[in-house]
Amino acid sequence: MNRKEAHLTQGKTVVFTEQNPKCSYYGVLQHIETPKNKIWTGKIVVQGVYEIHNADDIFSLHYSGGEEVDVTGDKISTFSGKVARSFRSSTLMAIAKLEKSTNANIHQLEEKKRQLQENRLRLKNGHRTSEDPYLYFKLQSIEDEVVLVEQSQSEQMMLDGCPFDLEWLDSKKDEWQPVNYDQDFKFRLKSGKKVRLKEGSMIRIHKEQFEPFQILLNELELPAKESLAVLLRDFGFKRKHLVKCHNTLLRQLLHAQEEHQFSGVNFLFFQKDGNSIVIQHRYERILHQVGEDYVYDRFECTSDTNQRQVVTYTNMQQPSK
């Protein structure tokens, strides 16, 4: 504080520190001395603790309130905030302020730690950021709902009913673990053990799961998947030869509200070495609140040389209507 400010601040509350400051105090600036060619000094009546820099310092405070101290002007600054009712109250307020600051620092350090772990695991797995096959999310609670927040675009996805396979970054074991969502922040590990994750925990989902064809496969039961794989193999095609997937079942499932029955046709187009096949996937789903759902899948494959093959899967006889 300069001399001009000091004259204006006489009789008011100021903040001051000591030569080796463990903390800063505040008090009333009662009187100032302004000798020429020397630093000015002020006489301050101590009122309370303004700021503590280390938790242990609260047990070695030099003042207890009411003392008169002489302080050089370079150790005095303007006061802002609320004057406590007593010296003890000011100490408690300073502790609370330190705790708040510490919590903020802990949060920042945890965030940096997660980023370092994420980057190290990417490098460990041999992936550059631009080639990373995963999308990364953070667990957050928004309006009492647990959601996944994608890091790069900040897009949100509800966890309840999420159809994707999730992996959680277990920082203690330094590895990604498959998990299934239960409720609130509770998840189930592959071993069956339940874990409660914290808000801000890292979750990743393989980008492949967002592809229409993968989402279609996720809706098929194992025998139907195997039938589709055999069909492709018989025609000499693989998944990598897929050029387009028209998934109407996904659209129906996403937009349905109280619907319990779905039917339609998906179209899969494959190309390889100038040859093409088209697979028509006819499906029907009848959902039951009690008992097993009815599932019907029919794959009809036609090649550009007019070869045709049909495979059908159902988990039960079609229910009577």
VOPAGU-2260 file (C-alpha; in pm, 1 decimal, decimal comma):
REM VOPAGU-2260
SITE   aa  ch    i         X         Y         Z
SITE  MET   A    0       0,0       0,0       0,0
SITE  ASN   A    1     136,9     345,4     -89,2
SITE  ARG   A    2     134,8     650,6     138,1
SITE  LYS   A    3    -163,8     814,9     -27,0
SITE  GLU   A    4    -374,9     502,0      18,6
SITE  ALA   A    5    -250,6     473,9     376,7
SITE  HIS   A    6    -377,4     824,9     466,4
SITE  LEU   A    7    -717,8     739,1     314,8
SITE  THR   A    8    -732,3     405,0     497,5
SITE  GLN   A    9    -653,2     530,8     850,9
SITE  GLY   A   10    -917,0     409,5    1093,2
SITE  LYS   A   11   -1027,3     134,3     858,0
SITE  THR   A   12    -962,4    -240,2     845,2
SITE  VAL   A   13    -655,0    -357,3     652,3
SITE  VAL   A   14    -474,8    -687,3     587,8
SITE  PHE   A   15    -113,5    -739,5     694,7
SITE  THR   A   16     150,2   -1012,3     687,7
SITE  GLU   A   17     466,6   -1078,6     884,8
SITE  GLN   A   18     827,6   -1113,6     769,4
SITE  ASN   A   19     796,2   -1491,6     734,6
SITE  PRO   A   20     424,5   -1516,8     671,0
SITE  LYS   A   21     253,9   -1837,9     776,0
SITE  CYS   A   22     -74,8   -1656,2     745,4
SITE  SER   A   23    -216,1   -1307,3     706,0
SITE  TYR   A   24    -417,8   -1110,8     960,8
SITE  TYR   A   25    -652,4    -815,9     952,2
SITE  GLY   A   26    -702,8    -526,6    1191,9
SITE  VAL   A   27    -773,9    -154,3    1222,5
SITE  LEU   A   28    -502,3      82,6    1094,0
SITE  GLN   A   29    -490,6     319,9    1390,2
SITE  HIS   A   30    -195,4     541,3    1304,6
SITE  ILE   A   31      69,2     583,5    1033,1
SITE  GLU   A   32     425,9     718,3    1034,8
SITE  THR   A   33     555,4     859,0     704,7
SITE  PRO   A   34     920,4     969,3     746,2
SITE  LYS   A   35    1096,3    1109,8     441,6
SITE  ASN   A   36    1311,0     876,4     236,8
SITE  LYS   A   37    1200,0     582,2     446,0
SITE  ILE   A   38     923,5     329,1     410,0
SITE  TRP   A   39     612,6     426,6     598,3
SITE  THR   A   40     483,2     217,0     891,5
SITE  GLY   A   41     141,5     168,0    1044,2
SITE  LYS   A   42      17,2      76,3    1392,1
SITE  ILE   A   43    -253,2    -190,1    1362,6
SITE  VAL   A   44    -485,1    -334,7    1627,0
SITE  VAL   A   45    -520,5    -705,2    1542,7
SITE  GLN   A   46    -880,5    -823,6    1492,3
SITE  GLY   A   47    -857,4   -1164,1    1325,4
SITE  VAL   A   48    -701,2   -1414,0    1085,9
SITE  TYR   A   49    -750,1   -1329,0     717,3
SITE  GLU   A   50    -589,8   -1624,4     542,6
SITE  ILE   A   51    -404,8   -1943,1     642,6
SITE  HIS   A   52    -161,5   -2102,4     397,1
SITE  ASN   A   53    -107,2   -2432,6     578,4
SITE  ALA   A   54    -342,4   -2626,4     805,7
SITE  ASP   A   55     -71,1   -2682,7    1068,0
SITE  ASP   A   56     -20,4   -2307,8    1109,6
SITE  ILE   A   57    -346,0   -2264,7    1304,1
SITE  PHE   A   58    -167,6   -2403,3    1612,8
SITE  SER   A   59     120,5   -2155,3    1595,5
SITE  LEU   A   60     -50,7   -1819,1    1544,5
SITE  HIS   A   61     143,4   -1520,4    1679,9
SITE  TYR   A   62    -164,5   -1323,3    1780,9
SITE  SER   A   63    -494,1   -1386,8    1956,1
SITE  GLY   A   64    -668,1   -1053,3    1895,3
SITE  GLY   A   65    -637,6    -704,9    2048,9
SITE  GLU   A   66    -257,2    -671,8    2014,7
SITE  GLU   A   67    -105,1    -352,9    1872,2
SITE  VAL   A   68     165,6    -419,0    1613,3
SITE  ASP   A   69     388,2    -198,8    1397,8
SITE  VAL   A   70     393,4    -310,1    1034,7
SITE  THR   A   71     583,3    -165,8     735,5
SITE  GLY   A   72     373,5     -35,4     448,6
SITE  ASP   A   73     490,6    -301,5     202,9
SITE  LYS   A   74     325,4    -565,2     424,8
SITE  ILE   A   75     -12,4    -387,8     438,2
SITE  SER   A   76    -293,8    -416,6     181,0
SITE  THR   A   77    -660,8    -330,3     150,6
SITE  PHE   A   78    -918,7    -553,0     321,2
SITE  SER   A   79   -1215,3    -714,4     150,3
SITE  GLY   A   80   -1462,6    -952,1     301,3
SITE  LYS   A   81   -1648,0    -984,0     628,1
SITE  VAL   A   82   -1514,7    -903,1     975,9
SITE  ALA   A   83   -1574,8   -1196,0    1210,0
SITE  ARG   A   84   -1738,5   -1156,0    1549,4
SITE  SER   A   85   -1428,7   -1281,5    1731,1
SITE  PHE   A   86   -1069,5   -1385,4    1667,3
SITE  ARG   A   87   -1171,7   -1750,8    1704,8
SITE  SER   A   88   -1449,5   -1706,6    1449,0
SITE  SER   A   89   -1203,3   -1548,2    1206,3
SITE  THR   A   90    -975,4   -1851,8    1245,8
SITE  LEU   A   91   -1262,8   -2087,7    1164,6
SITE  MET   A   92   -1353,7   -1877,2     859,8
SITE  ALA   A   93    -991,5   -1890,0     740,3
SITE  ILE   A   94    -986,8   -2268,4     782,8
SITE  ALA   A   95   -1307,4   -2300,3     580,7
SITE  LYS   A   96   -1155,5   -2080,9     308,5
SITE  LEU   A   97    -841,3   -2298,0     301,8
SITE  GLU   A   98   -1053,7   -2614,1     283,7
SITE  LYS   A   99   -1250,9   -2476,6     -11,6
SITE  SER   A  100    -930,4   -2380,0    -191,7
SITE  THR   A  101    -777,4   -2721,8    -117,5
SITE  ASN   A  102   -1082,8   -2903,9    -253,6
SITE  ALA   A  103   -1063,2   -2700,1    -573,6
SITE  ASN   A  104    -694,3   -2786,9    -608,6
SITE  ILE   A  105    -768,4   -3155,7    -545,0
SITE  HIS   A  106   -1035,2   -3150,9    -817,2
SITE  GLN   A  107    -791,6   -2991,8   -1062,3
SITE  LEU   A  108    -519,2   -3243,2    -975,6
SITE  GLU   A  109    -759,8   -3536,2   -1013,0
SITE  GLU   A  110    -862,1   -3400,8   -1352,3
SITE  LYS   A  111    -497,2   -3373,6   -1459,0
SITE  LYS   A  112    -431,4   -3723,4   -1323,5
SITE  ARG   A  113    -719,9   -3867,6   -1527,2
SITE  GLN   A  114    -595,0   -3694,2   -1840,2
SITE  LEU   A  115    -241,3   -3826,5   -1783,1
SITE  GLN   A  116    -372,3   -4179,6   -1724,2
SITE  GLU   A  117    -588,4   -4160,3   -2034,1
SITE  ASN   A  118    -303,1   -4035,6   -2254,3
SITE  ARG   A  119     -57,6   -4288,0   -2111,3
SITE  LEU   A  120    -299,1   -4574,8   -2174,3
SITE  ARG   A  121    -355,5   -4455,6   -2529,8
SITE  LEU   A  122      18,4   -4450,6   -2593,4
SITE  LYS   A  123      60,0   -4783,3   -2412,0
SITE  ASN   A  124    -199,6   -4939,3   -2642,6
SITE  GLY   A  125     -24,1   -4795,4   -2946,4
SITE  HIS   A  126    -292,9   -4542,4   -3042,4
SITE  ARG   A  127    -237,8   -4184,6   -3141,6
SITE  THR   A  128    -517,3   -3948,2   -3046,0
SITE  SER   A  129    -627,8   -3907,9   -3408,2
SITE  GLU   A  130    -652,0   -4286,5   -3447,4
SITE  ASP   A  131    -809,2   -4367,0   -3113,1
SITE  PRO   A  132   -1098,4   -4609,4   -3170,1
SITE  TYR   A  133   -1275,5   -4504,8   -2850,0
SITE  LEU   A  134   -1497,2   -4219,2   -2739,1
SITE  TYR   A  135   -1433,8   -4099,0   -2384,7
SITE  PHE   A  136   -1700,7   -3989,7   -2138,9
SITE  LYS   A  137   -1727,0   -3863,5   -1784,5
SITE  LEU   A  138   -1991,3   -3970,4   -1535,6
SITE  GLN   A  139   -2202,2   -3677,7   -1422,7
SITE  SER   A  140   -2526,4   -3621,1   -1236,5
SITE  ILE   A  141   -2753,7   -3377,8   -1420,8
SITE  GLU   A  142   -3100,8   -3305,9   -1284,3
SITE  ASP   A  143   -3085,1   -3619,6   -1066,7
SITE  GLU   A  144   -3002,6   -3839,6   -1367,2
SITE  VAL   A  145   -2667,2   -4016,1   -1414,0
SITE  VAL   A  146   -2541,4   -3937,2   -1764,0
SITE  LEU   A  147   -2232,4   -3983,0   -1978,0
SITE  VAL   A  148   -2082,4   -3657,0   -2105,3
SITE  GLU   A  149   -1860,3   -3697,1   -2411,8
SITE  GLN   A  150   -1536,8   -3502,8   -2361,9
SITE  SER   A  151   -1466,1   -3355,2   -2703,7
SITE  GLN   A  152   -1819,8   -3241,5   -2795,8
SITE  SER   A  153   -1979,4   -3230,1   -2446,2
SITE  GLU   A  154   -2272,7   -3435,6   -2576,7
SITE  GLN   A  155   -2482,7   -3615,9   -2316,3
SITE  MET   A  156   -2612,9   -3972,8   -2315,1
SITE  MET   A  157   -2844,1   -4128,6   -2058,2
SITE  LEU   A  158   -2701,1   -4433,0   -1881,5
SITE  ASP   A  159   -3039,4   -4586,0   -1802,4
SITE  GLY   A  160   -3115,8   -4816,4   -2094,9
SITE  CYS   A  161   -2779,4   -4751,8   -2265,2
SITE  PRO   A  162   -2729,0   -5036,6   -2519,6
SITE  PHE   A  163   -2349,2   -5005,4   -2548,3
SITE  ASP   A  164   -2066,7   -5201,5   -2387,5
SITE  LEU   A  165   -1893,2   -4977,7   -2132,8
SITE  GLU   A  166   -1540,3   -4977,4   -1995,9
SITE  TRP   A  167   -1435,1   -4797,0   -1677,4
SITE  LEU   A  168   -1085,4   -4663,5   -1606,5
SITE  ASP   A  169    -980,9   -4831,2   -1280,8
SITE  SER   A  170    -707,3   -4592,3   -1165,8
SITE  LYS   A  171    -591,6   -4826,1    -886,8
SITE  LYS   A  172    -519,2   -5110,8   -1127,8
SITE  ASP   A  173    -430,2   -4871,4   -1409,9
SITE  GLU   A  174    -650,7   -5052,1   -1660,6
SITE  TRP   A  175    -988,0   -5041,1   -1834,4
SITE  GLN   A  176   -1248,7   -5279,5   -1696,7
SITE  PRO   A  177   -1577,3   -5385,2   -1863,2
SITE  VAL   A  178   -1875,7   -5275,1   -1654,1
SITE  ASN   A  179   -2252,9   -5294,9   -1669,8
SITE  TYR   A  180   -2467,0   -5010,1   -1538,8
SITE  ASP   A  181   -2693,9   -5089,8   -1244,9
SITE  GLN   A  182   -2840,4   -4772,4   -1095,6
SITE  ASP   A  183   -2730,9   -4433,1    -963,1
SITE  PHE   A  184   -2348,9   -4453,4    -968,0
SITE  LYS   A  185   -2346,6   -4830,3    -912,8
SITE  PHE   A  186   -2192,3   -5061,4   -1173,1
SITE  ARG   A  187   -2124,9   -5432,7   -1195,3
SITE  LEU   A  188   -1785,2   -5571,4   -1296,8
SITE  LYS   A  189   -1738,9   -5873,5   -1522,9
SITE  SER   A  190   -1667,2   -6079,2   -1207,9
SITE  GLY   A  191   -2009,2   -5984,1   -1070,1
SITE  LYS   A  192   -1865,9   -5753,6    -803,5
SITE  LYS   A  193   -2051,0   -5424,9    -757,6
SITE  VAL   A  194   -1862,3   -5094,2    -751,1
SITE  ARG   A  195   -1981,3   -4742,6    -683,1
SITE  LEU   A  196   -1809,0   -4495,3    -912,1
SITE  LYS   A  197   -1752,7   -4127,8    -839,3
SITE  GLU   A  198   -1881,8   -3835,8   -1039,3
SITE  GLY   A  199   -1613,3   -3754,5   -1294,6
SITE  SER   A  200   -1506,3   -4119,0   -1339,9
SITE  MET   A  201   -1383,5   -4200,5   -1690,7
SITE  ILE   A  202   -1589,1   -4428,5   -1918,7
SITE  ARG   A  203   -1507,0   -4524,1   -2276,3
SITE  ILE   A  204   -1710,8   -4679,1   -2559,3
SITE  HIS   A  205   -1565,6   -4827,4   -2877,2
SITE  LYS   A  206   -1666,4   -4615,7   -3178,2
SITE  GLU   A  207   -1757,5   -4930,5   -3366,3
SITE  GLN   A  208   -2063,8   -4966,8   -3142,8
SITE  PHE   A  209   -2212,5   -4649,2   -3288,9
SITE  GLU   A  210   -2210,8   -4789,8   -3642,4
SITE  PRO   A  211   -2562,7   -4886,9   -3769,4
SITE  PHE   A  212   -2445,4   -5239,1   -3855,8
SITE  GLN   A  213   -2297,3   -5298,6   -3509,8
SITE  ILE   A  214   -2614,4   -5166,1   -3347,2
SITE  LEU   A  215   -2811,3   -5408,1   -3566,3
SITE  LEU   A  216   -2587,3   -5695,8   -3453,7
SITE  ASN   A  217   -2641,3   -5596,3   -3091,2
SITE  GLU   A  218   -3016,7   -5645,3   -3141,0
SITE  LEU   A  219   -2970,4   -6000,4   -3276,0
SITE  GLU   A  220   -2962,1   -6308,8   -3059,8
SITE  LEU   A  221   -2655,5   -6533,7   -3090,8
SITE  PRO   A  222   -2809,9   -6793,8   -3329,4
SITE  ALA   A  223   -2925,3   -6515,2   -3563,1
SITE  LYS   A  224   -2576,1   -6358,9   -3559,4
SITE  GLU   A  225   -2420,8   -6694,1   -3641,0
SITE  SER   A  226   -2668,8   -6749,7   -3927,1
SITE  LEU   A  227   -2581,7   -6410,7   -4075,5
SITE  ALA   A  228   -2208,2   -6487,8   -4046,8
SITE  VAL   A  229   -2253,4   -6822,1   -4226,2
SITE  LEU   A  230   -2458,2   -6653,8   -4498,6
SITE  LEU   A  231   -2183,9   -6398,5   -4564,4
SITE  ARG   A  232   -1917,3   -6667,2   -4566,1
SITE  ASP   A  233   -2113,8   -6878,3   -4817,7
SITE  PHE   A  234   -2115,1   -6583,8   -5059,3
SITE  GLY   A  235   -1746,4   -6506,5   -4995,2
SITE  PHE   A  236   -1796,9   -6174,6   -4814,6
SITE  LYS   A  237   -1685,0   -6036,6   -4478,3
SITE  ARG   A  238   -1793,1   -5751,9   -4255,6
SITE  LYS   A  239   -1519,7   -5526,4   -4397,3
SITE  HIS   A  240   -1695,9   -5540,4   -4736,7
SITE  LEU   A  241   -2008,8   -5366,3   -4600,8
SITE  VAL   A  242   -2069,8   -5037,4   -4784,9
SITE  LYS   A  243   -2410,8   -4940,1   -4645,5
SITE  CYS   A  244   -2647,5   -5047,2   -4368,3
SITE  HIS   A  245   -3007,5   -4923,8   -4362,2
SITE  ASN   A  246   -3121,4   -4995,4   -4003,8
SITE  THR   A  247   -3494,4   -4931,6   -3956,4
SITE  LEU   A  248   -3514,0   -5138,0   -3636,0
SITE  LEU   A  249   -3283,3   -4891,8   -3461,6
SITE  ARG   A  250   -3502,7   -4600,9   -3565,6
SITE  GLN   A  251   -3815,4   -4775,6   -3436,8
SITE  LEU   A  252   -3655,4   -4865,8   -3104,4
SITE  LEU   A  253   -3524,8   -4511,9   -3051,4
SITE  HIS   A  254   -3852,4   -4336,5   -3132,3
SITE  ALA   A  255   -4095,3   -4585,4   -2980,0
SITE  GLN   A  256   -4256,8   -4485,6   -2654,1
SITE  GLU   A  257   -4532,2   -4725,3   -2553,5
SITE  GLU   A  258   -4490,3   -4954,2   -2856,1
SITE  HIS   A  259   -4443,9   -5323,5   -2785,8
SITE  GLN   A  260   -4436,8   -5460,5   -3141,0
SITE  PHE   A  261   -4190,8   -5381,4   -3420,9
SITE  SER   A  262   -4156,6   -5512,1   -3774,1
SITE  GLY   A  263   -3981,2   -5399,8   -4089,9
SITE  VAL   A  264   -3692,7   -5458,5   -4328,5
SITE  ASN   A  265   -3324,8   -5364,9   -4307,8
SITE  PHE   A  266   -3100,3   -5355,1   -4616,1
SITE  LEU   A  267   -2730,9   -5446,0   -4610,8
SITE  PHE   A  268   -2512,6   -5377,7   -4915,8
SITE  PHE   A  269   -2175,3   -5551,2   -4963,3
SITE  GLN   A  270   -1916,8   -5504,7   -5240,8
SITE  LYS   A  271   -1591,4   -5685,8   -5317,2
SITE  ASP   A  272   -1378,2   -5703,3   -5632,4
SITE  GLY   A  273   -1663,3   -5574,7   -5849,1
SITE  ASN   A  274   -1914,8   -5822,3   -5704,0
SITE  SER   A  275   -2212,4   -5720,9   -5493,9
SITE  ILE   A  276   -2473,0   -5877,5   -5267,2
SITE  VAL   A  277   -2780,5   -5734,8   -5097,9
SITE  ILE   A  278   -2920,4   -5881,4   -4776,6
SITE  GLN   A  279   -3279,5   -5808,4   -4683,6
SITE  HIS   A  280   -3329,9   -5852,1   -4312,1
SITE  ARG   A  281   -3696,1   -5894,4   -4225,5
SITE  TYR   A  282   -3759,9   -5871,8   -3853,5
SITE  GLU   A  283   -4036,7   -5879,0   -3598,8
SITE  ARG   A  284   -4020,4   -5810,2   -3227,0
SITE  ILE   A  285   -4302,7   -5845,5   -2974,2
SITE  LEU   A  286   -4205,5   -5725,4   -2627,5
SITE  HIS   A  287   -4371,8   -5869,3   -2317,3
SITE  GLN   A  288   -4367,7   -5724,4   -1969,8
SITE  VAL   A  289   -4383,9   -6078,2   -1831,8
SITE  GLY   A  290   -4217,7   -6371,8   -2005,1
SITE  GLU   A  291   -3982,3   -6397,2   -2300,2
SITE  ASP   A  292   -4005,0   -6153,7   -2592,2
SITE  TYR   A  293   -4088,8   -6290,0   -2935,6
SITE  VAL   A  294   -3802,2   -6257,3   -3186,8
SITE  TYR   A  295   -3813,5   -6331,4   -3560,4
SITE  ASP   A  296   -3528,9   -6267,4   -3810,0
SITE  ARG   A  297   -3517,3   -6364,0   -4177,8
SITE  PHE   A  298   -3211,1   -6296,2   -4393,6
SITE  GLU   A  299   -3253,8   -6313,7   -4770,3
SITE  CYS   A  300   -2927,7   -6273,2   -4962,7
SITE  THR   A  301   -2922,6   -6202,2   -5338,1
SITE  SER   A  302   -2606,6   -6161,4   -5545,8
SITE  ASP   A  303   -2560,3   -5964,5   -5867,3
SITE  THR   A  304   -2531,9   -6302,7   -6044,1
SITE  ASN   A  305   -2883,4   -6393,0   -5922,6
SITE  GLN   A  306   -2771,5   -6638,2   -5655,4
SITE  ARG   A  307   -3015,6   -6643,6   -5365,2
SITE  GLN   A  308   -3016,8   -6791,6   -5016,1
SITE  VAL   A  309   -3251,3   -6754,0   -4719,4
SITE  VAL   A  310   -3198,0   -6825,9   -4349,0
SITE  THR   A  311   -3455,6   -6777,4   -4073,1
SITE  TYR   A  312   -3435,4   -6760,8   -3694,7
SITE  THR   A  313   -3707,7   -6738,5   -3430,8
SITE  ASN   A  314   -3691,4   -6801,8   -3058,1
SITE  MET   A  315   -4044,7   -6947,4   -3044,2
SITE  GLN   A  316   -4357,1   -7004,1   -3245,7
SITE  GLN   A  317   -4535,0   -6685,2   -3342,1
SITE  PRO   A  318   -4790,5   -6610,1   -3072,9
SITE  SER   A  319   -5154,9   -6637,2   -3164,4
SITE  LYS   A  320   -5327,1   -6304,9   -3225,8
